[in-house]
Amino acid sequence: MLTEASCTTRACWRGWAATLTRMSRLSGSETIWPSSGTRTTATTLANRLRPLGSCSSTSEGAGLPLRQRVLTGVRFPGDGRRALAALAENHYLATDQLAAKLGLGEQVRASLRQSYERWDGKGAHGLRGDQIAMSSRLINLADVVEVFRRTGGIDAALAVARERSGTQFDPDLVDMFCQRAPLIFGDLDTAASWDLVIDAEPSLAAVVSGVELDDALAAIGEFAELKSPWLMGHARGVAELAADAGRSGGLPQADVPGLRRAAFVHDIGRLGVSNTIWDKPAGLTRSELERVRLHPYLTERMLSFSAGLEPLGAIAGQHHERLDGSGYPRGLSGDAITSAGRILAAADSYHALTEARPHRPPRSAADAAAELRAEVGSGRLDGAAVDAVLRAAGHRVRRRREWPAGLTAREVEIVRLLVRGLTAKAIAGQLVISPKTASSHIEHIYAKTGVSNRAQLSLFAMKHGLMAEPQP
């Protein structure tokens, strides 16, 4: 039971990465102010803290200009609630796909589907009472009371549990929780959560094989990219490019797997920076740039909590460091940057240049290569690492291939633009086709892939590696 509950909780929280762009467009931020006035992160949105319809209007449009806030507040009771319901469904689909990739089993996946159920049957799928898995009931209760305890103390946690007993929460679980709350919360602020969970459930301490670790890190890195459509395919593209460059660029062969693994998770620290920054279509302010400079550090810190992953964090944390000391987050220079870190920095820079960003179109492969060589000339990137990366990226002539779901090459091109958030009209303009033709392609894409919205299409594109190839 504990294994199921702990795995479900972690997968469930991870799935919110798939909805943050849409949430920030709805509200202008990634936070919701519950009616109690307690501010919580996006991972406790929807019926975690309140049913979908009871969020206070103080959060609707937060972060947007006044006129947009007013319009958001007017539209939210209809459009907003429908959108949040769709977000919940997309969130489940994202976490289910993650659970499948991590091999967490059918019980965990079933529990994930019930993440938004309520004891009174007013949840996402209408399950009630004992129809809801015990692990899901435990998670729903724990998720809410932990937030209220952290922000208002044990009395606040007890109050919200009793208030929602028999509606959102299982009343028997509430009674047991209220009896034991001081014991349950006793050492949460001082103990390491991983140690507590693994000590209570030894099966979680199983050691995975190298292939299993590769698959798990790839899944985590790719799901972190769901935070923003502009990031889709970056982790896999950088991982393959860095590994190829490492093999041909003089890196000891024993170090290549570690470089590839670090590349898959090098950007998970982006989760700690708001989508209002990553998706901004204009230049960043000084304070926003300072937030951006934190993300490699956050990646390193996330990985440092596991002794087995800490060495990967040391490599991943260097992907924005530069030889002349002008990089970030630590301003390392010269020999302080490892060989693997130098290759990762070059691979990340090249692949990012060939990808579209909200403030610029993608560069061509030739332009990206010229930019990297200029960085070598200015002493910022390592010449040998850049040569290895450019050799690895040298076979850029696209071969005819079979695309998944019977998609054509043109449809794959349109999938990438849809995932980036472009409208049919904008796609038509970029590809120099008529809007009618673009709409027809889009209809065929949805029919072939069996999805019904862009979030689900993003999952399809990620699953089949459609976003990882650089632009020509």
TORKOL-4160 file (C-alpha; in steps of 0.2 Angstrom, whole numbers, padded with zeros to 4 digits, m for minus):
472
<pt num="1" X="0000" Y="0000" Z="0000"/>
<pt num="2" X="0014" Y="0012" Z="0005"/>
<pt num="3" X="0023" Y="0008" Z="m0011"/>
<pt num="4" X="0008" Y="0012" Z="m0022"/>
<pt num="5" X="0004" Y="0028" Z="m0012"/>
<pt num="6" X="0021" Y="0035" Z="m0013"/>
<pt num="7" X="0024" Y="0031" Z="m0031"/>
<pt num="8" X="0007" Y="0038" Z="m0036"/>
<pt num="9" X="0010" Y="0054" Z="m0026"/>
<pt num="10" X="0027" Y="0057" Z="m0035"/>
<pt num="11" X="0020" Y="0053" Z="m0052"/>
<pt num="12" X="0004" Y="0063" Z="m0049"/>
<pt num="13" X="0014" Y="0079" Z="m0044"/>
<pt num="14" X="0026" Y="0077" Z="m0059"/>
<pt num="15" X="0011" Y="0077" Z="m0071"/>
<pt num="16" X="0007" Y="0095" Z="m0067"/>
<pt num="17" X="0022" Y="0100" Z="m0079"/>
<pt num="18" X="0011" Y="0095" Z="m0093"/>
<pt num="19" X="m0002" Y="0109" Z="m0089"/>
<pt num="20" X="0008" Y="0124" Z="m0083"/>
<pt num="21" X="0009" Y="0133" Z="m0099"/>
<pt num="22" X="m0010" Y="0132" Z="m0100"/>
<pt num="23" X="m0012" Y="0137" Z="m0082"/>
<pt num="24" X="m0001" Y="0152" Z="m0084"/>
<pt num="25" X="m0012" Y="0158" Z="m0099"/>
<pt num="26" X="m0028" Y="0156" Z="m0089"/>
<pt num="27" X="m0022" Y="0165" Z="m0074"/>
<pt num="28" X="m0006" Y="0174" Z="m0078"/>
<pt num="29" X="0004" Y="0164" Z="m0065"/>
<pt num="30" X="0006" Y="0146" Z="m0059"/>
<pt num="31" X="m0002" Y="0148" Z="m0043"/>
<pt num="32" X="m0020" Y="0148" Z="m0036"/>
<pt num="33" X="m0026" Y="0157" Z="m0021"/>
<pt num="34" X="m0038" Y="0146" Z="m0011"/>
<pt num="35" X="m0053" Y="0154" Z="m0003"/>
<pt num="36" X="m0044" Y="0153" Z="0014"/>
<pt num="37" X="m0030" Y="0165" Z="0007"/>
<pt num="38" X="m0017" Y="0151" Z="0008"/>
<pt num="39" X="m0006" Y="0152" Z="m0007"/>
<pt num="40" X="0000" Y="0136" Z="m0014"/>
<pt num="41" X="0010" Y="0130" Z="m0029"/>
<pt num="42" X="0002" Y="0124" Z="m0045"/>
<pt num="43" X="0004" Y="0106" Z="m0039"/>
<pt num="44" X="m0011" Y="0108" Z="m0027"/>
<pt num="45" X="m0023" Y="0116" Z="m0040"/>
<pt num="46" X="m0040" Y="0110" Z="m0044"/>
<pt num="47" X="m0049" Y="0099" Z="m0032"/>
<pt num="48" X="m0034" Y="0096" Z="m0021"/>
<pt num="49" X="m0038" Y="0111" Z="m0011"/>
<pt num="50" X="m0055" Y="0115" Z="m0017"/>
<pt num="51" X="m0067" Y="0108" Z="m0030"/>
<pt num="52" X="m0064" Y="0116" Z="m0047"/>
<pt num="53" X="m0077" Y="0129" Z="m0045"/>
<pt num="54" X="m0072" Y="0137" Z="m0028"/>
<pt num="55" X="m0056" Y="0145" Z="m0031"/>
<pt num="56" X="m0056" Y="0163" Z="m0025"/>
<pt num="57" X="m0056" Y="0176" Z="m0039"/>
<pt num="58" X="m0041" Y="0185" Z="m0031"/>
<pt num="59" X="m0030" Y="0173" Z="m0041"/>
<pt num="60" X="m0039" Y="0174" Z="m0058"/>
<pt num="61" X="m0028" Y="0183" Z="m0070"/>
<pt num="62" X="m0014" Y="0187" Z="m0057"/>
<pt num="63" X="0001" Y="0193" Z="m0066"/>
<pt num="64" X="m0009" Y="0200" Z="m0080"/>
<pt num="65" X="m0012" Y="0218" Z="m0085"/>
<pt num="66" X="m0028" Y="0225" Z="m0077"/>
<pt num="67" X="m0039" Y="0224" Z="m0092"/>
<pt num="68" X="m0034" Y="0206" Z="m0095"/>
<pt num="69" X="m0037" Y="0202" Z="m0077"/>
<pt num="70" X="m0055" Y="0209" Z="m0078"/>
<pt num="71" X="m0058" Y="0199" Z="m0094"/>
<pt num="72" X="m0051" Y="0183" Z="m0086"/>
<pt num="73" X="m0062" Y="0186" Z="m0071"/>
<pt num="74" X="m0078" Y="0187" Z="m0082"/>
<pt num="75" X="m0074" Y="0172" Z="m0092"/>
<pt num="76" X="m0067" Y="0161" Z="m0078"/>
<pt num="77" X="m0084" Y="0154" Z="m0072"/>
<pt num="78" X="m0087" Y="0146" Z="m0088"/>
<pt num="79" X="m0071" Y="0144" Z="m0099"/>
<pt num="80" X="m0060" Y="0143" Z="m0084"/>
<pt num="81" X="m0069" Y="0129" Z="m0076"/>
<pt num="82" X="m0070" Y="0119" Z="m0092"/>
<pt num="83" X="m0052" Y="0122" Z="m0095"/>
<pt num="84" X="m0047" Y="0116" Z="m0078"/>
<pt num="85" X="m0057" Y="0100" Z="m0080"/>
<pt num="86" X="m0047" Y="0098" Z="m0097"/>
<pt num="87" X="m0031" Y="0101" Z="m0087"/>
<pt num="88" X="m0035" Y="0088" Z="m0075"/>
<pt num="89" X="m0038" Y="0075" Z="m0089"/>
<pt num="90" X="m0022" Y="0080" Z="m0097"/>
<pt num="91" X="m0013" Y="0079" Z="m0081"/>
<pt num="92" X="m0019" Y="0061" Z="m0078"/>
<pt num="93" X="m0014" Y="0056" Z="m0096"/>
<pt num="94" X="0004" Y="0064" Z="m0093"/>
<pt num="95" X="0006" Y="0055" Z="m0077"/>
<pt num="96" X="m0001" Y="0039" Z="m0083"/>
<pt num="97" X="0012" Y="0039" Z="m0098"/>
<pt num="98" X="0026" Y="0043" Z="m0085"/>
<pt num="99" X="0021" Y="0029" Z="m0074"/>
<pt num="100" X="0021" Y="0017" Z="m0089"/>
<pt num="101" X="0038" Y="0022" Z="m0094"/>
<pt num="102" X="0044" Y="0020" Z="m0077"/>
<pt num="103" X="0036" Y="0003" Z="m0075"/>
<pt num="104" X="0026" Y="0007" Z="m0060"/>
<pt num="105" X="0013" Y="m0006" Z="m0063"/>
<pt num="106" X="m0006" Y="m0006" Z="m0066"/>
<pt num="107" X="m0011" Y="m0003" Z="m0048"/>
<pt num="108" X="m0001" Y="0014" Z="m0048"/>
<pt num="109" X="m0009" Y="0019" Z="m0064"/>
<pt num="110" X="m0026" Y="0015" Z="m0058"/>
<pt num="111" X="m0023" Y="0025" Z="m0043"/>
<pt num="112" X="m0017" Y="0040" Z="m0053"/>
<pt num="113" X="m0033" Y="0040" Z="m0063"/>
<pt num="114" X="m0042" Y="0042" Z="m0047"/>
<pt num="115" X="m0032" Y="0057" Z="m0041"/>
<pt num="116" X="m0047" Y="0069" Z="m0043"/>
<pt num="117" X="m0060" Y="0058" Z="m0035"/>
<pt num="118" X="m0070" Y="0064" Z="m0020"/>
<pt num="119" X="m0078" Y="0053" Z="m0006"/>
<pt num="120" X="m0095" Y="0061" Z="m0010"/>
<pt num="121" X="m0094" Y="0056" Z="m0029"/>
<pt num="122" X="m0092" Y="0073" Z="m0035"/>
<pt num="123" X="m0075" Y="0071" Z="m0042"/>
<pt num="124" X="m0068" Y="0069" Z="m0060"/>
<pt num="125" X="m0075" Y="0052" Z="m0064"/>
<pt num="126" X="m0089" Y="0051" Z="m0052"/>
<pt num="127" X="m0082" Y="0037" Z="m0041"/>
<pt num="128" X="m0087" Y="0038" Z="m0023"/>
<pt num="129" X="m0083" Y="0030" Z="m0006"/>
<pt num="130" X="m0075" Y="0013" Z="m0006"/>
<pt num="131" X="m0075" Y="0013" Z="m0025"/>
<pt num="132" X="m0060" Y="0024" Z="m0024"/>
<pt num="133" X="m0043" Y="0016" Z="m0021"/>
<pt num="134" X="m0036" Y="0018" Z="m0003"/>
<pt num="135" X="m0020" Y="0024" Z="m0010"/>
<pt num="136" X="m0029" Y="0038" Z="m0019"/>
<pt num="137" X="m0039" Y="0042" Z="m0003"/>
<pt num="138" X="m0023" Y="0044" Z="0007"/>
<pt num="139" X="m0015" Y="0055" Z="m0006"/>
<pt num="140" X="m0030" Y="0067" Z="m0007"/>
<pt num="141" X="m0030" Y="0069" Z="0012"/>
<pt num="142" X="m0011" Y="0070" Z="0014"/>
<pt num="143" X="m0009" Y="0082" Z="m0001"/>
<pt num="144" X="m0021" Y="0095" Z="0007"/>
<pt num="145" X="m0017" Y="0093" Z="0026"/>
<pt num="146" X="0002" Y="0095" Z="0022"/>
<pt num="147" X="0000" Y="0112" Z="0014"/>
<pt num="148" X="m0011" Y="0118" Z="0028"/>
<pt num="149" X="0000" Y="0112" Z="0041"/>
<pt num="150" X="0015" Y="0120" Z="0033"/>
<pt num="151" X="0007" Y="0137" Z="0031"/>
<pt num="152" X="m0005" Y="0137" Z="0046"/>
<pt num="153" X="0001" Y="0124" Z="0058"/>
<pt num="154" X="m0007" Y="0108" Z="0064"/>
<pt num="155" X="m0023" Y="0116" Z="0070"/>
<pt num="156" X="m0026" Y="0122" Z="0052"/>
<pt num="157" X="m0023" Y="0105" Z="0045"/>
<pt num="158" X="m0035" Y="0097" Z="0058"/>
<pt num="159" X="m0048" Y="0111" Z="0053"/>
<pt num="160" X="m0047" Y="0108" Z="0035"/>
<pt num="161" X="m0048" Y="0089" Z="0037"/>
<pt num="162" X="m0063" Y="0090" Z="0048"/>
<pt num="163" X="m0072" Y="0103" Z="0037"/>
<pt num="164" X="m0070" Y="0091" Z="0021"/>
<pt num="165" X="m0073" Y="0075" Z="0030"/>
<pt num="166" X="m0087" Y="0065" Z="0021"/>
<pt num="167" X="m0086" Y="0077" Z="0006"/>
<pt num="168" X="m0069" Y="0077" Z="m0001"/>
<pt num="169" X="m0061" Y="0065" Z="0011"/>
<pt num="170" X="m0064" Y="0048" Z="0018"/>
<pt num="171" X="m0072" Y="0051" Z="0036"/>
<pt num="172" X="m0063" Y="0036" Z="0043"/>
<pt num="173" X="m0046" Y="0042" Z="0037"/>
<pt num="174" X="m0050" Y="0059" Z="0044"/>
<pt num="175" X="m0054" Y="0052" Z="0061"/>
<pt num="176" X="m0038" Y="0042" Z="0061"/>
<pt num="177" X="m0028" Y="0057" Z="0055"/>
<pt num="178" X="m0035" Y="0068" Z="0068"/>
<pt num="179" X="m0031" Y="0056" Z="0082"/>
<pt num="180" X="m0013" Y="0054" Z="0077"/>
<pt num="181" X="m0009" Y="0071" Z="0068"/>
<pt num="182" X="0005" Y="0076" Z="0081"/>
<pt num="183" X="0014" Y="0060" Z="0078"/>
<pt num="184" X="0012" Y="0060" Z="0059"/>
<pt num="185" X="0019" Y="0078" Z="0058"/>
<pt num="186" X="0032" Y="0076" Z="0071"/>
<pt num="187" X="0048" Y="0075" Z="0061"/>
<pt num="188" X="0042" Y="0080" Z="0044"/>
<pt num="189" X="0053" Y="0096" Z="0044"/>
<pt num="190" X="0069" Y="0088" Z="0050"/>
<pt num="191" X="0069" Y="0071" Z="0042"/>
<pt num="192" X="0073" Y="0067" Z="0024"/>
<pt num="193" X="0058" Y="0061" Z="0015"/>
<pt num="194" X="0067" Y="0049" Z="0004"/>
<pt num="195" X="0074" Y="0040" Z="0019"/>
<pt num="196" X="0057" Y="0040" Z="0028"/>
<pt num="197" X="0049" Y="0032" Z="0013"/>
<pt num="198" X="0062" Y="0019" Z="0009"/>
<pt num="199" X="0064" Y="0014" Z="0027"/>
<pt num="200" X="0045" Y="0011" Z="0028"/>
<pt num="201" X="0044" Y="0002" Z="0012"/>
<pt num="202" X="0061" Y="m0008" Z="0008"/>
<pt num="203" X="0055" Y="m0013" Z="m0009"/>
<pt num="204" X="0058" Y="0005" Z="m0015"/>
<pt num="205" X="0077" Y="0002" Z="m0011"/>
<pt num="206" X="0079" Y="m0010" Z="m0026"/>
<pt num="207" X="0094" Y="m0006" Z="m0037"/>
<pt num="208" X="0090" Y="m0003" Z="m0055"/>
<pt num="209" X="0100" Y="m0009" Z="m0070"/>
<pt num="210" X="0110" Y="0003" Z="m0081"/>
<pt num="211" X="0097" Y="0001" Z="m0095"/>
<pt num="212" X="0083" Y="0004" Z="m0082"/>
<pt num="213" X="0092" Y="0020" Z="m0076"/>
<pt num="214" X="0094" Y="0026" Z="m0094"/>
<pt num="215" X="0075" Y="0024" Z="m0097"/>
<pt num="216" X="0070" Y="0032" Z="m0080"/>
<pt num="217" X="0081" Y="0047" Z="m0083"/>
<pt num="218" X="0075" Y="0049" Z="m0101"/>
<pt num="219" X="0057" Y="0048" Z="m0095"/>
<pt num="220" X="0060" Y="0061" Z="m0081"/>
<pt num="221" X="0069" Y="0073" Z="m0092"/>
<pt num="222" X="0056" Y="0072" Z="m0106"/>
<pt num="223" X="0042" Y="0075" Z="m0094"/>
<pt num="224" X="0050" Y="0090" Z="m0087"/>
<pt num="225" X="0050" Y="0097" Z="m0104"/>
<pt num="226" X="0031" Y="0097" Z="m0104"/>
<pt num="227" X="0032" Y="0112" Z="m0093"/>
<pt num="228" X="0033" Y="0123" Z="m0109"/>
<pt num="229" X="0030" Y="0118" Z="m0128"/>
<pt num="230" X="0046" Y="0127" Z="m0132"/>
<pt num="231" X="0056" Y="0114" Z="m0123"/>
<pt num="232" X="0049" Y="0098" Z="m0131"/>
<pt num="233" X="0063" Y="0087" Z="m0138"/>
<pt num="234" X="0077" Y="0097" Z="m0131"/>
<pt num="235" X="0083" Y="0084" Z="m0118"/>
<pt num="236" X="0083" Y="0069" Z="m0130"/>
<pt num="237" X="0092" Y="0079" Z="m0144"/>
<pt num="238" X="0105" Y="0085" Z="m0132"/>
<pt num="239" X="0108" Y="0068" Z="m0125"/>
<pt num="240" X="0110" Y="0060" Z="m0141"/>
<pt num="241" X="0121" Y="0074" Z="m0148"/>
<pt num="242" X="0132" Y="0074" Z="m0132"/>
<pt num="243" X="0134" Y="0055" Z="m0132"/>
<pt num="244" X="0139" Y="0055" Z="m0150"/>
<pt num="245" X="0152" Y="0069" Z="m0147"/>
<pt num="246" X="0158" Y="0061" Z="m0132"/>
<pt num="247" X="0162" Y="0044" Z="m0141"/>
<pt num="248" X="0171" Y="0053" Z="m0155"/>
<pt num="249" X="0179" Y="0067" Z="m0145"/>
<pt num="250" X="0191" Y="0058" Z="m0134"/>
<pt num="251" X="0180" Y="0056" Z="m0118"/>
<pt num="252" X="0184" Y="0040" Z="m0110"/>
<pt num="253" X="0171" Y="0027" Z="m0116"/>
<pt num="254" X="0167" Y="0023" Z="m0098"/>
<pt num="255" X="0161" Y="0041" Z="m0095"/>
<pt num="256" X="0150" Y="0042" Z="m0110"/>
<pt num="257" X="0135" Y="0034" Z="m0102"/>
<pt num="258" X="0136" Y="0046" Z="m0087"/>
<pt num="259" X="0137" Y="0061" Z="m0100"/>
<pt num="260" X="0121" Y="0055" Z="m0109"/>
<pt num="261" X="0112" Y="0052" Z="m0093"/>
<pt num="262" X="0117" Y="0070" Z="m0087"/>
<pt num="263" X="0111" Y="0077" Z="m0103"/>
<pt num="264" X="0094" Y="0069" Z="m0101"/>
<pt num="265" X="0091" Y="0078" Z="m0085"/>
<pt num="266" X="0101" Y="0094" Z="m0087"/>
<pt num="267" X="0086" Y="0105" Z="m0088"/>
<pt num="268" X="0075" Y="0098" Z="m0075"/>
<pt num="269" X="0079" Y="0114" Z="m0065"/>
<pt num="270" X="0068" Y="0123" Z="m0077"/>
<pt num="271" X="0053" Y="0117" Z="m0067"/>
<pt num="272" X="0059" Y="0130" Z="m0053"/>
<pt num="273" X="0057" Y="0145" Z="m0065"/>
<pt num="274" X="0040" Y="0152" Z="m0070"/>
<pt num="275" X="0032" Y="0149" Z="m0087"/>
<pt num="276" X="0029" Y="0167" Z="m0088"/>
<pt num="277" X="0048" Y="0168" Z="m0090"/>
<pt num="278" X="0051" Y="0153" Z="m0102"/>
<pt num="279" X="0036" Y="0158" Z="m0113"/>
<pt num="280" X="0039" Y="0176" Z="m0114"/>
<pt num="281" X="0040" Y="0182" Z="m0132"/>
<pt num="282" X="0051" Y="0197" Z="m0128"/>
<pt num="283" X="0067" Y="0201" Z="m0120"/>
<pt num="284" X="0069" Y="0197" Z="m0101"/>
<pt num="285" X="0072" Y="0209" Z="m0088"/>
<pt num="286" X="0087" Y="0209" Z="m0076"/>
<pt num="287" X="0077" Y="0200" Z="m0062"/>
<pt num="288" X="0070" Y="0188" Z="m0075"/>
<pt num="289" X="0088" Y="0184" Z="m0081"/>
<pt num="290" X="0093" Y="0181" Z="m0063"/>
<pt num="291" X="0079" Y="0168" Z="m0061"/>
<pt num="292" X="0085" Y="0159" Z="m0077"/>
<pt num="293" X="0103" Y="0159" Z="m0071"/>
<pt num="294" X="0097" Y="0148" Z="m0056"/>
<pt num="295" X="0090" Y="0133" Z="m0066"/>
<pt num="296" X="0107" Y="0124" Z="m0068"/>
<pt num="297" X="0109" Y="0125" Z="m0050"/>
<pt num="298" X="0092" Y="0119" Z="m0046"/>
<pt num="299" X="0095" Y="0104" Z="m0057"/>
<pt num="300" X="0111" Y="0100" Z="m0048"/>
<pt num="301" X="0102" Y="0102" Z="m0031"/>
<pt num="302" X="0088" Y="0090" Z="m0036"/>
<pt num="303" X="0100" Y="0077" Z="m0041"/>
<pt num="304" X="0111" Y="0079" Z="m0026"/>
<pt num="305" X="0098" Y="0071" Z="m0015"/>
<pt num="306" X="0103" Y="0054" Z="m0022"/>
<pt num="307" X="0121" Y="0048" Z="m0020"/>
<pt num="308" X="0119" Y="0038" Z="m0036"/>
<pt num="309" X="0113" Y="0053" Z="m0046"/>
<pt num="310" X="0124" Y="0067" Z="m0038"/>
<pt num="311" X="0139" Y="0064" Z="m0050"/>
<pt num="312" X="0126" Y="0067" Z="m0064"/>
<pt num="313" X="0121" Y="0083" Z="m0056"/>
<pt num="314" X="0139" Y="0089" Z="m0056"/>
<pt num="315" X="0140" Y="0087" Z="m0075"/>
<pt num="316" X="0122" Y="0094" Z="m0078"/>
<pt num="317" X="0125" Y="0109" Z="m0068"/>
<pt num="318" X="0139" Y="0114" Z="m0079"/>
<pt num="319" X="0129" Y="0116" Z="m0096"/>
<pt num="320" X="0129" Y="0135" Z="m0095"/>
<pt num="321" X="0147" Y="0137" Z="m0088"/>
<pt num="322" X="0159" Y="0145" Z="m0100"/>
<pt num="323" X="0178" Y="0144" Z="m0101"/>
<pt num="324" X="0181" Y="0163" Z="m0098"/>
<pt num="325" X="0171" Y="0163" Z="m0082"/>
<pt num="326" X="0156" Y="0172" Z="m0090"/>
<pt num="327" X="0144" Y="0157" Z="m0088"/>
<pt num="328" X="0132" Y="0152" Z="m0074"/>
<pt num="329" X="0127" Y="0148" Z="m0060"/>
<pt num="330" X="0145" Y="0147" Z="m0052"/>
<pt num="331" X="0155" Y="0157" Z="m0065"/>
<pt num="332" X="0167" Y="0142" Z="m0067"/>
<pt num="333" X="0182" Y="0144" Z="m0079"/>
<pt num="334" X="0196" Y="0134" Z="m0087"/>
<pt num="335" X="0200" Y="0117" Z="m0079"/>
<pt num="336" X="0186" Y="0119" Z="m0066"/>
<pt num="337" X="0174" Y="0114" Z="m0080"/>
<pt num="338" X="0175" Y="0095" Z="m0083"/>
<pt num="339" X="0178" Y="0087" Z="m0101"/>
<pt num="340" X="0160" Y="0080" Z="m0100"/>
<pt num="341" X="0153" Y="0098" Z="m0094"/>
<pt num="342" X="0162" Y="0106" Z="m0109"/>
<pt num="343" X="0154" Y="0094" Z="m0122"/>
<pt num="344" X="0137" Y="0096" Z="m0113"/>
<pt num="345" X="0138" Y="0115" Z="m0114"/>
<pt num="346" X="0142" Y="0114" Z="m0133"/>
<pt num="347" X="0129" Y="0101" Z="m0137"/>
<pt num="348" X="0116" Y="0111" Z="m0127"/>
<pt num="349" X="0121" Y="0127" Z="m0135"/>
<pt num="350" X="0120" Y="0120" Z="m0153"/>
<pt num="351" X="0104" Y="0111" Z="m0151"/>
<pt num="352" X="0095" Y="0126" Z="m0142"/>
<pt num="353" X="0101" Y="0137" Z="m0157"/>
<pt num="354" X="0092" Y="0125" Z="m0169"/>
<pt num="355" X="0076" Y="0126" Z="m0159"/>
<pt num="356" X="0062" Y="0139" Z="m0160"/>
<pt num="357" X="0060" Y="0150" Z="m0144"/>
<pt num="358" X="0046" Y="0162" Z="m0140"/>
<pt num="359" X="0057" Y="0177" Z="m0144"/>
<pt num="360" X="0066" Y="0170" Z="m0160"/>
<pt num="361" X="0064" Y="0158" Z="m0174"/>
<pt num="362" X="0076" Y="0143" Z="m0175"/>
<pt num="363" X="0093" Y="0145" Z="m0183"/>
<pt num="364" X="0099" Y="0135" Z="m0197"/>
<pt num="365" X="0112" Y="0121" Z="m0194"/>
<pt num="366" X="0125" Y="0131" Z="m0203"/>
<pt num="367" X="0121" Y="0147" Z="m0193"/>
<pt num="368" X="0121" Y="0137" Z="m0177"/>
<pt num="369" X="0138" Y="0130" Z="m0181"/>
<pt num="370" X="0145" Y="0147" Z="m0185"/>
<pt num="371" X="0139" Y="0153" Z="m0168"/>
<pt num="372" X="0148" Y="0139" Z="m0159"/>
<pt num="373" X="0164" Y="0143" Z="m0169"/>
<pt num="374" X="0162" Y="0161" Z="m0164"/>
<pt num="375" X="0160" Y="0156" Z="m0146"/>
<pt num="376" X="0177" Y="0146" Z="m0147"/>
<pt num="377" X="0185" Y="0161" Z="m0155"/>
<pt num="378" X="0180" Y="0172" Z="m0140"/>
<pt num="379" X="0186" Y="0159" Z="m0127"/>
<pt num="380" X="0169" Y="0154" Z="m0121"/>
<pt num="381" X="0167" Y="0136" Z="m0127"/>
<pt num="382" X="0180" Y="0123" Z="m0129"/>
<pt num="383" X="0187" Y="0120" Z="m0146"/>
<pt num="384" X="0189" Y="0101" Z="m0145"/>
<pt num="385" X="0171" Y="0100" Z="m0138"/>
<pt num="386" X="0163" Y="0111" Z="m0151"/>
<pt num="387" X="0172" Y="0101" Z="m0165"/>
<pt num="388" X="0166" Y="0084" Z="m0158"/>
<pt num="389" X="0148" Y="0091" Z="m0157"/>
<pt num="390" X="0149" Y="0098" Z="m0174"/>
<pt num="391" X="0155" Y="0082" Z="m0181"/>
<pt num="392" X="0141" Y="0072" Z="m0172"/>
<pt num="393" X="0129" Y="0084" Z="m0180"/>
<pt num="394" X="0137" Y="0083" Z="m0197"/>
<pt num="395" X="0125" Y="0070" Z="m0204"/>
<pt num="396" X="0110" Y="0082" Z="m0206"/>
<pt num="397" X="0103" Y="0076" Z="m0223"/>
<pt num="398" X="0086" Y="0070" Z="m0219"/>
<pt num="399" X="0083" Y="0052" Z="m0225"/>
<pt num="400" X="0065" Y="0047" Z="m0230"/>
<pt num="401" X="0058" Y="0038" Z="m0215"/>
<pt num="402" X="0041" Y="0030" Z="m0209"/>
<pt num="403" X="0033" Y="0042" Z="m0196"/>
<pt num="404" X="0022" Y="0035" Z="m0183"/>
<pt num="405" X="0003" Y="0034" Z="m0185"/>
<pt num="406" X="0005" Y="0036" Z="m0204"/>
<pt num="407" X="0010" Y="0054" Z="m0203"/>
<pt num="408" X="0018" Y="0062" Z="m0218"/>
<pt num="409" X="0034" Y="0073" Z="m0216"/>
<pt num="410" X="0023" Y="0089" Z="m0219"/>
<pt num="411" X="0011" Y="0083" Z="m0205"/>
<pt num="412" X="0026" Y="0080" Z="m0193"/>
<pt num="413" X="0032" Y="0098" Z="m0197"/>
<pt num="414" X="0014" Y="0104" Z="m0193"/>
<pt num="415" X="0014" Y="0094" Z="m0177"/>
<pt num="416" X="0030" Y="0103" Z="m0171"/>
<pt num="417" X="0022" Y="0120" Z="m0174"/>
<pt num="418" X="0006" Y="0115" Z="m0165"/>
<pt num="419" X="0015" Y="0109" Z="m0150"/>
<pt num="420" X="0025" Y="0126" Z="m0150"/>
<pt num="421" X="0008" Y="0134" Z="m0149"/>
<pt num="422" X="0005" Y="0141" Z="m0166"/>
<pt num="423" X="m0012" Y="0144" Z="m0173"/>
<pt num="424" X="m0018" Y="0137" Z="m0190"/>
<pt num="425" X="m0017" Y="0154" Z="m0197"/>
<pt num="426" X="0001" Y="0156" Z="m0191"/>
<pt num="427" X="0006" Y="0139" Z="m0197"/>
<pt num="428" X="m0001" Y="0143" Z="m0214"/>
<pt num="429" X="0010" Y="0159" Z="m0214"/>
<pt num="430" X="0026" Y="0151" Z="m0209"/>
<pt num="431" X="0024" Y="0136" Z="m0221"/>
<pt num="432" X="0017" Y="0147" Z="m0235"/>
<pt num="433" X="0001" Y="0137" Z="m0237"/>
<pt num="434" X="m0017" Y="0142" Z="m0237"/>
<pt num="435" X="m0026" Y="0143" Z="m0220"/>
<pt num="436" X="m0038" Y="0130" Z="m0227"/>
<pt num="437" X="m0024" Y="0118" Z="m0231"/>
<pt num="438" X="m0016" Y="0120" Z="m0214"/>
<pt num="439" X="m0033" Y="0117" Z="m0206"/>
<pt num="440" X="m0035" Y="0101" Z="m0216"/>
<pt num="441" X="m0018" Y="0095" Z="m0211"/>
<pt num="442" X="m0022" Y="0098" Z="m0193"/>
<pt num="443" X="m0039" Y="0088" Z="m0194"/>
<pt num="444" X="m0029" Y="0073" Z="m0202"/>
<pt num="445" X="m0016" Y="0074" Z="m0188"/>
<pt num="446" X="m0029" Y="0073" Z="m0174"/>
<pt num="447" X="m0038" Y="0059" Z="m0183"/>
<pt num="448" X="m0022" Y="0049" Z="m0186"/>
<pt num="449" X="m0015" Y="0051" Z="m0169"/>
<pt num="450" X="m0031" Y="0049" Z="m0160"/>
<pt num="451" X="m0029" Y="0064" Z="m0149"/>
<pt num="452" X="m0041" Y="0078" Z="m0145"/>
<pt num="453" X="m0031" Y="0093" Z="m0140"/>
<pt num="454" X="m0013" Y="0100" Z="m0140"/>
<pt num="455" X="m0008" Y="0094" Z="m0123"/>
<pt num="456" X="m0012" Y="0076" Z="m0129"/>
<pt num="457" X="m0003" Y="0079" Z="m0145"/>
<pt num="458" X="0012" Y="0085" Z="m0135"/>
<pt num="459" X="0012" Y="0069" Z="m0126"/>
<pt num="460" X="0011" Y="0059" Z="m0143"/>
<pt num="461" X="0025" Y="0070" Z="m0150"/>
<pt num="462" X="0036" Y="0067" Z="m0135"/>
<pt num="463" X="0033" Y="0048" Z="m0135"/>
<pt num="464" X="0038" Y="0046" Z="m0153"/>
<pt num="465" X="0053" Y="0058" Z="m0153"/>
<pt num="466" X="0045" Y="0070" Z="m0165"/>
<pt num="467" X="0052" Y="0085" Z="m0157"/>
<pt num="468" X="0071" Y="0080" Z="m0155"/>
<pt num="469" X="0077" Y="0083" Z="m0173"/>
<pt num="470" X="0085" Y="0100" Z="m0176"/>
<pt num="471" X="0078" Y="0111" Z="m0189"/>
<pt num="472" X="0086" Y="0111" Z="m0206"/>
